[in-house]
Amino acid sequence: MKLGFYPVLGKSDFVRSKGKKIPIWQLLEYQPVGWLYSLAIKAEIVPDSPIIHDCGAFNYRDQDIPTLNGKYIDAHWSIHRYRERSKVGDIIVCPDHLLVGENIRERQEYNLKQAETFIQLAKSYLPNRIPLAVIHGQSLSERLEVAKYFLGLGYRHLGIGGLVSQAREYSINLHIVKTITDVVRSRSDSERVSPKVGVSPSLIDSEGVLPKASAMPAPGVAIAPLHEPNAHLHVFGLCSPQYAKAFIQMGLSFDGSTFIREGLGGGMFVSHEEKLIRIPTHYAPKCNCHVCRVLNRHRIDPRLTNKGRTHTMGRIAHNLNLVISTYRKFTPKEKIYLIAGCGKQLTYPAAAKDLYYSQHFQACRRYVEEQESKWYILSPLHQVINPEAIIKPYDKSPYSLSHQERILWAQQVAESLIQVASSEIEFVFLTGKLYRQEVTPILQAKGYETKVPMQHLAIGQQLAWIKKELEQEKQLVLDI
């Protein structure tokens, strides 16, 4: 599941022109990472795009017994609907209940019970979908206990819900999200319930709060550490630029529908640096963004109100386009790391990542593997090597190349890198000067960003820098 913004779409997100329906996603300059649809509506699905299929909890938030269109919502019903609507790789959300009203305890029991059933049904009937359970709680400690319970059931994708009602409490919400994220991804102790057995929802105490972890497992239940560094977390309903920037920096996904609400209310977004400003349509200047230029060709003016649904949907498309454009500024560029293939080598053929076994090379390797990004090895003989490629030991260094040979080598390296990189890639060189000085100008001329974090550092200083960086990546976590 990709990090970033998943706009919420409804059942009629299109404009009409000359009798034809144009979906708003076809109007956009940039596409979001995916979309969110609710089971509460029958929507036209965006083709070839990741979809979060939501259970529609907001629609039945006022019902103690959750129903949609007269149907009781539970794990079995939602799995049946997801089979009809989802495709391979989509995210399917376990039925959940917002903790509002008087029957909080019963609603939390419902959430835990459905989560236990849902993941088993998903494994049996929709093994190629991604099940996601939503964390709710009346306190941070309760949310952490629920997160731990879901991990114990086997969920690796978790949602954080129930924060929209306090959306203005930015600091509080951010603390909740960050703490849950840090604990789920970084915690390691001896208190996680085995997915094989689980914990009964009836263990919720009389105050409606989950008991401490040490009280949850029954005798004989297998225990494993609560530690899932690859877990993905998604925040439901918070999508202002302030939240978006924080969530993207934390490596989370999130959704929202503010662009729809403001569009329906006659508001047009104008971007200013990292902010989105709402302007009433009668004050809005004529816009020359990509969406408005397309709409203008179809004689649709998003500034018009009370002139029909098509102009309103044009305004919604304009708002969404500005939202996506603004959030793109917060998304860090994907990196490709480059390491110099130098130093000591094994005496027999091996994977390139193992062939070079000097302290410096292996330290660089550990560092880039921690980043979970693509990386390649620069070689005076092979130019660019995939770390998994099997190669023979060789005796050649950049010092053995003439100036003209280094220029030719640099051109070959740059051409190979461009073939494997999109225009949004940043190349990070963990190499000596001879491995990069003719390569970086070629990449920069093609529009790529380059970075040399250990520039001007001697070998010993580079090793110290790598050690320090690796130590800083170990997160401090909250004890629960």
C-alpha positions in Angstrom: 0.0 0.0 0.0 1.5 3.3 -1.1 1.8 6.3 1.3 0.0 9.5 0.4 -3.5 10.8 -0.3 -6.5 8.7 -1.2 -9.4 11.0 -2.2 -12.9 9.9 -1.3 -15.2 9.5 -4.3 -19.0 9.1 -4.6 -21.5 7.7 -7.0 -21.6 10.6 -9.5 -18.1 12.1 -9.7 -18.2 13.1 -13.3 -19.1 16.1 -15.5 -21.3 16.0 -18.6 -20.3 17.4 -21.9 -22.2 16.9 -25.2 -24.1 14.0 -23.7 -21.0 12.2 -22.5 -19.8 11.5 -18.9 -16.3 12.6 -18.1 -15.0 11.1 -14.8 -13.2 13.7 -12.8 -10.0 11.6 -12.6 -9.7 12.1 -16.4 -9.6 15.9 -15.8 -6.7 15.8 -13.3 -3.2 16.9 -14.1 -1.8 14.5 -11.5 -3.3 11.3 -10.2 -3.4 10.5 -6.5 -1.8 7.3 -5.2 -5.2 5.7 -5.0 -8.9 6.3 -4.2 -11.3 5.4 -1.4 -14.8 4.1 -2.0 -17.5 3.3 0.6 -19.8 0.3 0.6 -22.5 2.8 1.3 -22.6 3.9 -2.3 -22.4 2.2 -5.7 -19.5 4.0 -7.4 -17.8 3.8 -10.8 -14.4 2.4 -10.0 -11.3 4.1 -11.3 -9.5 1.5 -13.5 -5.9 0.5 -12.9 -5.7 2.4 -9.6 -5.2 1.2 -6.0 -8.6 1.3 -4.2 -9.4 1.4 -0.5 -12.8 -0.2 -0.1 -14.3 1.2 3.1 -17.1 -0.3 5.1 -19.1 3.0 5.4 -18.9 3.4 9.1 -19.6 7.1 9.0 -22.9 6.4 7.4 -24.2 4.3 10.3 -22.4 6.1 13.1 -25.7 7.0 14.8 -26.9 3.4 14.8 -26.0 1.0 17.6 -26.8 -1.9 15.3 -24.9 -1.0 12.1 -26.9 -1.3 8.8 -26.6 0.0 5.3 -29.7 0.0 3.0 -31.4 -2.3 5.5 -28.6 -4.8 5.6 -26.7 -5.7 8.9 -23.1 -4.9 8.5 -20.7 -7.6 9.6 -17.6 -9.4 8.4 -19.5 -11.9 6.3 -21.6 -9.3 4.5 -18.7 -7.0 3.8 -16.5 -9.9 2.4 -19.4 -10.7 0.0 -19.6 -7.1 -1.2 -15.8 -6.8 -1.5 -15.8 -9.9 -3.7 -18.1 -8.1 -6.0 -16.4 -4.8 -6.1 -12.6 -5.2 -5.5 -9.7 -6.4 -7.6 -6.4 -8.0 -6.8 -4.2 -5.8 -4.7 -7.0 -3.6 -3.3 -7.4 -2.7 0.3 -10.5 -4.0 2.1 -11.5 -2.5 5.4 -12.9 -4.6 8.2 -16.3 -3.4 9.4 -15.9 -1.0 12.3 -18.1 1.2 14.5 -17.3 4.7 15.7 -17.1 5.0 19.5 -19.9 7.5 19.9 -23.2 7.5 21.8 -24.0 5.6 25.0 -23.0 2.1 24.1 -19.3 2.5 23.7 -18.4 -0.9 25.2 -20.7 -2.8 22.8 -19.3 -0.9 19.8 -15.7 -1.7 20.8 -16.7 -5.4 21.3 -18.2 -5.3 17.8 -15.0 -3.9 16.4 -12.8 -6.6 17.9 -15.1 -9.5 17.1 -15.5 -8.4 13.4 -11.7 -8.0 13.1 -11.1 -11.5 14.3 -13.7 -13.0 11.8 -12.8 -10.7 8.9 -9.2 -11.6 8.6 -10.0 -15.3 8.5 -12.6 -14.8 5.8 -10.3 -12.6 3.8 -7.6 -15.3 3.9 -10.0 -17.9 2.7 -12.1 -16.0 0.1 -10.0 -12.9 -0.9 -6.3 -14.0 -0.4 -5.2 -11.4 -3.0 -6.7 -8.5 -1.2 -5.2 -6.5 1.7 -7.3 -6.6 4.9 -7.1 -3.5 7.0 -8.5 -3.2 10.6 -9.4 0.2 12.1 -8.1 1.2 15.5 -10.6 3.0 17.8 -10.3 3.9 21.4 -11.3 6.4 24.0 -7.8 6.9 25.1 -4.3 6.6 23.6 -3.6 3.5 25.8 -6.7 1.8 24.7 -5.8 2.5 21.0 -2.4 1.0 21.6 -4.0 -2.1 23.1 -6.3 -2.5 20.1 -3.4 -2.1 17.7 -1.5 -4.8 19.5 -4.6 -7.1 19.4 -4.9 -6.5 15.6 -1.3 -7.3 15.0 -1.7 -10.5 17.0 -4.6 -11.5 14.7 -2.2 -11.1 11.8 -3.1 -7.7 10.4 -0.2 -5.8 8.7 -2.3 -2.9 7.6 -4.0 -0.8 10.3 -6.2 2.2 10.1 -6.5 5.0 12.7 -10.1 6.2 13.0 -12.3 8.3 15.1 -10.2 11.5 14.9 -12.3 13.6 12.6 -14.6 14.9 15.4 -11.6 16.6 16.9 -9.9 17.6 13.7 -9.1 21.1 15.0 -7.0 19.5 17.8 -4.0 19.2 15.6 -1.4 18.6 18.3 -3.4 16.0 20.1 -4.3 14.1 16.9 -0.7 14.2 15.7 0.5 12.9 19.0 -2.0 10.0 18.9 -1.0 9.1 15.3 2.7 9.4 15.8 2.7 7.3 19.0 0.7 4.5 17.5 3.0 4.5 14.4 6.1 4.4 16.5 4.9 1.7 18.8 3.5 -0.5 16.0 6.6 -0.2 13.8 9.3 -0.1 16.5 8.2 -1.8 19.7 9.8 -5.1 20.7 8.8 -6.9 23.8 7.3 -10.2 24.9 3.6 -9.2 24.9 1.9 -10.0 21.6 -0.9 -12.5 21.3 -0.3 -15.2 18.8 -2.5 -14.8 15.6 -3.3 -18.5 16.0 -5.2 -18.1 19.2 -6.2 -14.4 19.7 -8.0 -12.7 22.6 -11.7 -12.8 23.1 -13.4 -9.4 22.8 -15.3 -10.4 26.1 -12.0 -9.5 27.9 -13.0 -5.8 27.7 -13.4 -4.7 31.3 -16.5 -3.2 32.9 -15.4 0.3 32.1 -15.2 -0.4 28.4 -11.4 -0.3 28.3 -9.2 -3.1 27.2 -7.1 -4.6 30.1 -3.3 -4.3 30.0 -1.4 -6.6 27.7 -0.2 -8.8 30.5 -3.8 -9.6 31.5 -5.0 -10.4 28.0 -3.5 -13.8 27.0 -5.1 -16.9 28.5 -2.8 -19.6 29.9 -1.0 -21.5 27.3 -1.3 -18.8 24.6 1.8 -18.4 22.6 3.5 -15.0 22.9 5.6 -13.1 20.4 7.0 -9.6 20.4 4.8 -6.7 19.2 7.1 -5.4 16.5 6.1 -5.0 12.9 8.4 -2.5 11.2 6.8 -3.1 7.8 3.3 -2.4 9.1 1.4 0.2 7.1 -0.9 2.7 8.8 -3.7 4.8 7.3 -5.4 7.7 8.9 -9.1 8.1 8.1 -10.7 11.5 7.4 -7.9 14.0 8.2 -6.5 15.6 5.1 -5.7 19.3 5.6 -2.3 20.4 4.2 -1.0 20.6 7.8 -2.0 17.0 8.5 -1.0 15.8 5.0 2.6 17.1 5.4 3.0 15.4 8.8 1.5 12.1 7.6 3.7 11.9 4.5 6.8 12.6 6.6 5.8 9.7 8.8 5.3 7.4 5.9 1.5 7.1 6.2 -1.5 7.1 3.9 -4.6 9.2 4.5 -7.9 10.0 2.9 -10.4 12.9 2.9 -13.3 14.6 1.1 -12.8 18.2 2.0 -12.5 19.1 -1.7 -16.0 17.8 -2.2 -17.6 19.5 0.8 -16.0 22.9 -0.1 -17.0 22.5 -3.8 -20.6 21.7 -2.9 -20.6 24.7 -0.6 -19.5 27.1 -3.4 -15.9 27.3 -2.4 -12.9 27.2 -4.8 -9.4 26.4 -3.6 -6.5 28.7 -4.3 -3.0 27.5 -3.4 -0.5 29.7 -1.6 2.9 28.0 -0.9 1.9 25.0 1.2 -1.6 26.2 2.0 -5.0 25.9 0.4 -7.2 28.9 0.7 -11.0 28.7 0.2 -12.5 31.6 -1.8 -16.2 32.0 -2.5 -16.8 31.5 -6.2 -18.1 35.0 -6.8 -14.7 36.3 -5.6 -12.6 33.7 -7.3 -10.4 34.9 -10.2 -10.4 33.1 -13.5 -8.1 30.1 -13.1 -5.7 28.8 -15.7 -4.9 25.4 -14.0 -4.9 22.2 -16.1 -8.4 21.2 -15.0 -9.9 24.7 -15.6 -8.3 24.8 -19.1 -9.9 21.4 -19.9 -13.3 22.5 -18.5 -13.2 25.7 -20.5 -12.9 23.7 -23.7 -16.2 22.0 -22.6 -17.7 25.3 -21.7 -17.8 24.4 -18.0 -17.1 27.2 -15.5 -16.3 26.0 -12.0 -17.0 29.6 -10.7 -20.7 29.3 -11.5 -23.1 28.4 -8.7 -26.7 27.4 -8.9 -26.2 26.8 -12.6 -26.4 23.0 -12.6 -24.5 20.0 -11.3 -21.9 20.0 -14.1 -20.4 23.3 -13.0 -20.4 22.1 -9.4 -18.5 18.9 -10.3 -16.1 21.0 -12.3 -15.4 23.0 -9.2 -14.9 19.8 -7.2 -12.4 18.6 -9.9 -10.5 21.9 -9.7 -10.3 21.6 -5.9 -9.1 18.1 -6.0 -6.4 18.9 -8.6 -5.1 21.7 -6.3 -5.1 19.4 -3.3 -3.1 16.8 -5.1 -0.7 19.4 -6.6 -0.1 20.8 -3.1 0.5 17.4 -1.5 3.0 16.5 -4.1 5.2 19.1 -2.6 5.3 17.2 0.6 6.2 13.9 -0.9 9.9 13.1 -0.6 11.6 12.1 -3.8 12.3 8.4 -4.2 16.0 7.7 -3.9 18.4 5.4 -5.7 21.7 4.8 -3.8 25.0 4.2 -5.5 27.9 2.5 -3.9 31.4 2.2 -5.3 32.5 -1.4 -6.1 36.0 -1.2 -4.7 38.2 -2.7 -2.1 38.7 -6.4 -1.2 36.9 -9.0 -3.3 36.3 -12.7 -2.9 38.3 -15.1 -5.0 35.3 -16.8 -6.6 32.1 -15.7 -8.4 29.4 -14.3 -6.1 26.5 -11.9 -5.9 27.9 -8.4 -6.3 26.7 -7.4 -2.8 28.8 -10.2 -1.3 31.8 -10.1 -3.7 33.1 -6.8 -2.3 33.8 -7.4 1.4 35.8 -4.4 2.5 34.6 -2.7 5.8 33.7 0.4 3.9 31.6 -1.4 1.2 29.7 -3.5 3.7 29.0 -0.5 5.9 27.5 1.3 2.9 25.5 -1.8 2.1 24.1 -2.0 5.6 23.1 1.7 5.4 21.3 1.5 2.0 19.5 -1.7 3.0 18.2 0.1 6.1 16.7 2.8 3.8 14.7 0.1 1.9 15.4 1.9 -1.4 16.9 0.7 -4.7 20.6 0.6 -4.9 23.3 -0.2 -7.4 27.0 -0.8 -7.5 29.2 1.3 -9.7 32.1 -0.7 -11.2 35.0 0.4 -13.5 34.5 -2.9 -15.4 30.7 -3.4 -15.4 29.5 0.2 -15.1 26.2 -0.4 -13.1 25.6 -3.7 -11.3 22.5 -5.0 -9.7 23.5 -6.1 -6.1 22.1 -9.6 -6.8 23.9 -10.1 -10.0 26.5 -12.9 -10.0 29.9 -11.6 -11.2 33.5 -12.8 -11.2 36.3 -11.1 -9.2 38.3 -8.7 -11.4 41.2 -6.3 -11.1 40.3 -2.9 -12.3 39.9 0.5 -10.6 39.0 4.0 -11.8 42.6 5.0 -11.3 43.6 2.7 -14.2 41.3 4.6 -16.6 42.5 7.5 -18.7 40.6 10.7 -18.6 38.9 9.9 -21.9 38.1 6.4 -20.7 36.5 7.9 -17.5 34.3 10.2 -19.6 33.1 7.3 -21.7 32.6 5.2 -18.6 30.5 8.0 -17.0 28.3 8.3 -20.1 27.6 4.6 -20.0 26.9 4.7 -16.3 24.5 7.7 -16.7 22.7 6.0 -19.6 22.2 2.8 -17.5 20.9 4.8 -14.5 18.4 6.8 -16.6 17.0 3.6 -18.0 16.0 2.4 -14.5 14.9 5.8 -13.0 11.8 8.0 -13.4 12.3 11.7 -13.6 11.3 12.1 -9.9 14.3 10.0 -8.7 17.1 11.5 -6.6 20.5 9.8 -6.9 22.5 9.5 -3.7 26.2 8.8 -4.2 28.1 6.9 -1.4 31.2 6.9 -3.6 34.6 8.5 -4.0 35.2 11.4 -6.3 36.3 9.4 -9.3 33.1 7.4 -9.3 30.9 10.4 -9.5 32.6 13.6 -10.8 31.8 12.9 -14.5 28.5 11.1 -13.8 26.7 13.8 -11.8 26.8 16.6 -14.4 25.2 14.3 -17.0 22.4 13.3 -14.6 21.8 16.9 -13.5 21.6 18.0 -17.2 18.8 15.4 -17.6 16.9 17.0 -14.8 17.8 14.6 -12.0 18.8 15.6 -8.5 22.0 14.3 -7.1 23.2 14.2 -3.5 26.6 13.3 -2.0 26.1 13.1 1.8 29.7 12.1 2.6 31.4 14.6 0.4 34.8 15.8 1.8 34.9 13.1 4.4 37.9 10.8 4.7 37.3 7.0 4.8 37.4 6.9 8.6 35.0 9.8 8.9 32.6 8.1 6.4 32.5 5.0 8.5 31.7 7.1 11.6 29.0 9.0 9.7 27.3 5.7 8.6 27.5 4.4 12.1 25.9 7.5 13.5 23.1 7.5 10.9 22.3 3.8 11.6 22.1 4.5 15.3 19.8 7.5 14.8 17.3 5.3 12.8 16.6 3.2 15.9 13.4 4.7 17.2 12.7 5.3 20.9 9.3 3.8 21.7 6.7 4.1 24.3 6.4 1.4 26.9 2.9 0.2 27.4 
